Amino acid sequence: MASSCRFCRSGPLTEVLDLGSQPACEYFPPLDDRRPDPLFPLRLALCAACGLAQLADDAVLPDEPVGTEPAALREQRADAVARLHARGVLPPRGATVAEGWTPHGGSWIPDLAAHGLRRAEPGVPADVVVDGAFGLMHAADQRVALRELVDRVAPGGVLLFGFHSVEAILRELQWHAVRLGHYAYYSTPVVRDMLAELGFGVTSAHWFPLYGGTVVVVARRGGEPDDSVAEMIAVETATGVRDPAAYAPLRAAVTETTTAVRDHLRAAAAAGRRVYGYGAASRAVTLLAALDADGDQPVAVADASPAKWGRRMPGTGVGVVAPADLVAARPDEVLVLVPDLLAEVRHALPEIEAQGGTWTDCFALGNTAGAKLEPVSGAAAPRPRQKGPA
């Protein structure tokens, strides 16, 4: 366990979730590389001083293959930019914009350029600085990384910071959101306090349904909050984002989910049903690694990223194939390992159901209210989720 917080340098840190030893979740070895994958401890801890949820351990991870950005991320980004423009958050046309690290692909720059913003020159302060692609969470030293972002904001400028909220992780028991290389997990009250230490005030907070609850905060030097900030903080605080006891259900959910998926795969195998997976994302690695045995795994996992084809899921012998190969295999069932992709891939691959196959949200197994899918008609509807803050 680290002795101090990744941001405030204080502590102590309280362990709230231990997922054991895990393979690097964003590096997919070649399929013919059968050497044991390096394993690293994966533990989530909470800082008693500032409340930042963070990984308790560092890990030296290999480079990752490039992924393909899901449509859900593109849609959320476009929605966010349109909403911020409508509320007058964005500066006039001709203002400059800079973006933080975008490790998962995708960029806010084109959407902001459509509203008249132009990319700032490298190293030059920008009127808008955005970290909307979950880049900051990859920084082991959170204080240094956040300082680099705010120092890039020009006088009178604005910082846009987007994050998958801890509130959603707790509310929807998304233990699989915790993974190697993602060092920090944010909530609005903690982000407000982190930015305040660096001279920035959160002026507004905007909620989006991506991943069950993604928040974009707007911050300025010396900024004052509007009502949306207090409302968001109230909701997230009530969920227990800074309370170690509120994380206990995550530990139970690990056992419940892995048991349900393992039992489902075993029952399918006993019945002679061929089950494939879809979504070779980092959160899927955490799930499949938790299943322990290669025998309790999908036949293969399909993914839209060509860089992952011919590779295997870390920690397993399960190969990654192209969507076309999935269709050609005529699976009896496709287990969707990233629930946010369900609507997108059902719409993109109607052949699966046309051939008699079914789609299953793996995190709805054991939850009959969430497991039933309506037939695809045109565009498939996404899995219903609980609503978060407006």
Buried (B, 14 or more C-beta within 10 A) or exposed (E): EBEEBBBBBEBBBBEBBEBEEBBBBBBBBEBEEEEEBBBBBBBBBBBBBBBBBBBBBBBEBEEBBEBBBBBBBEEBBBBBBEEBBEEEBBBEEEBBBBBBBBBBEBBBBEBBBEBEBBBBEEEEBBBBBBBBBBBBBBBBBBBEBBEBBBEBBBEEBBBBBBBBBBBBBBBBBBBBBBBBBBBBBBBBBBBBBBBEEBEBBBBBBBBBBBBBBBBBBBBBBEBEBBEBBEBBBEBBBEBBBBBBEBBBBBBEBBEBBBEBBBEBBEEBBEEEBBBBBBBBBBBBBBBBBBBBEEEBBBBBBBBBBEBBBBBBBBBBEBBBBBBEBBBEBEBBBBBBBBBBBBBBBBBBBBBBBEEEBBBBBBBBBBEEEBBEBEEBEEEBBBBEBEEBBE
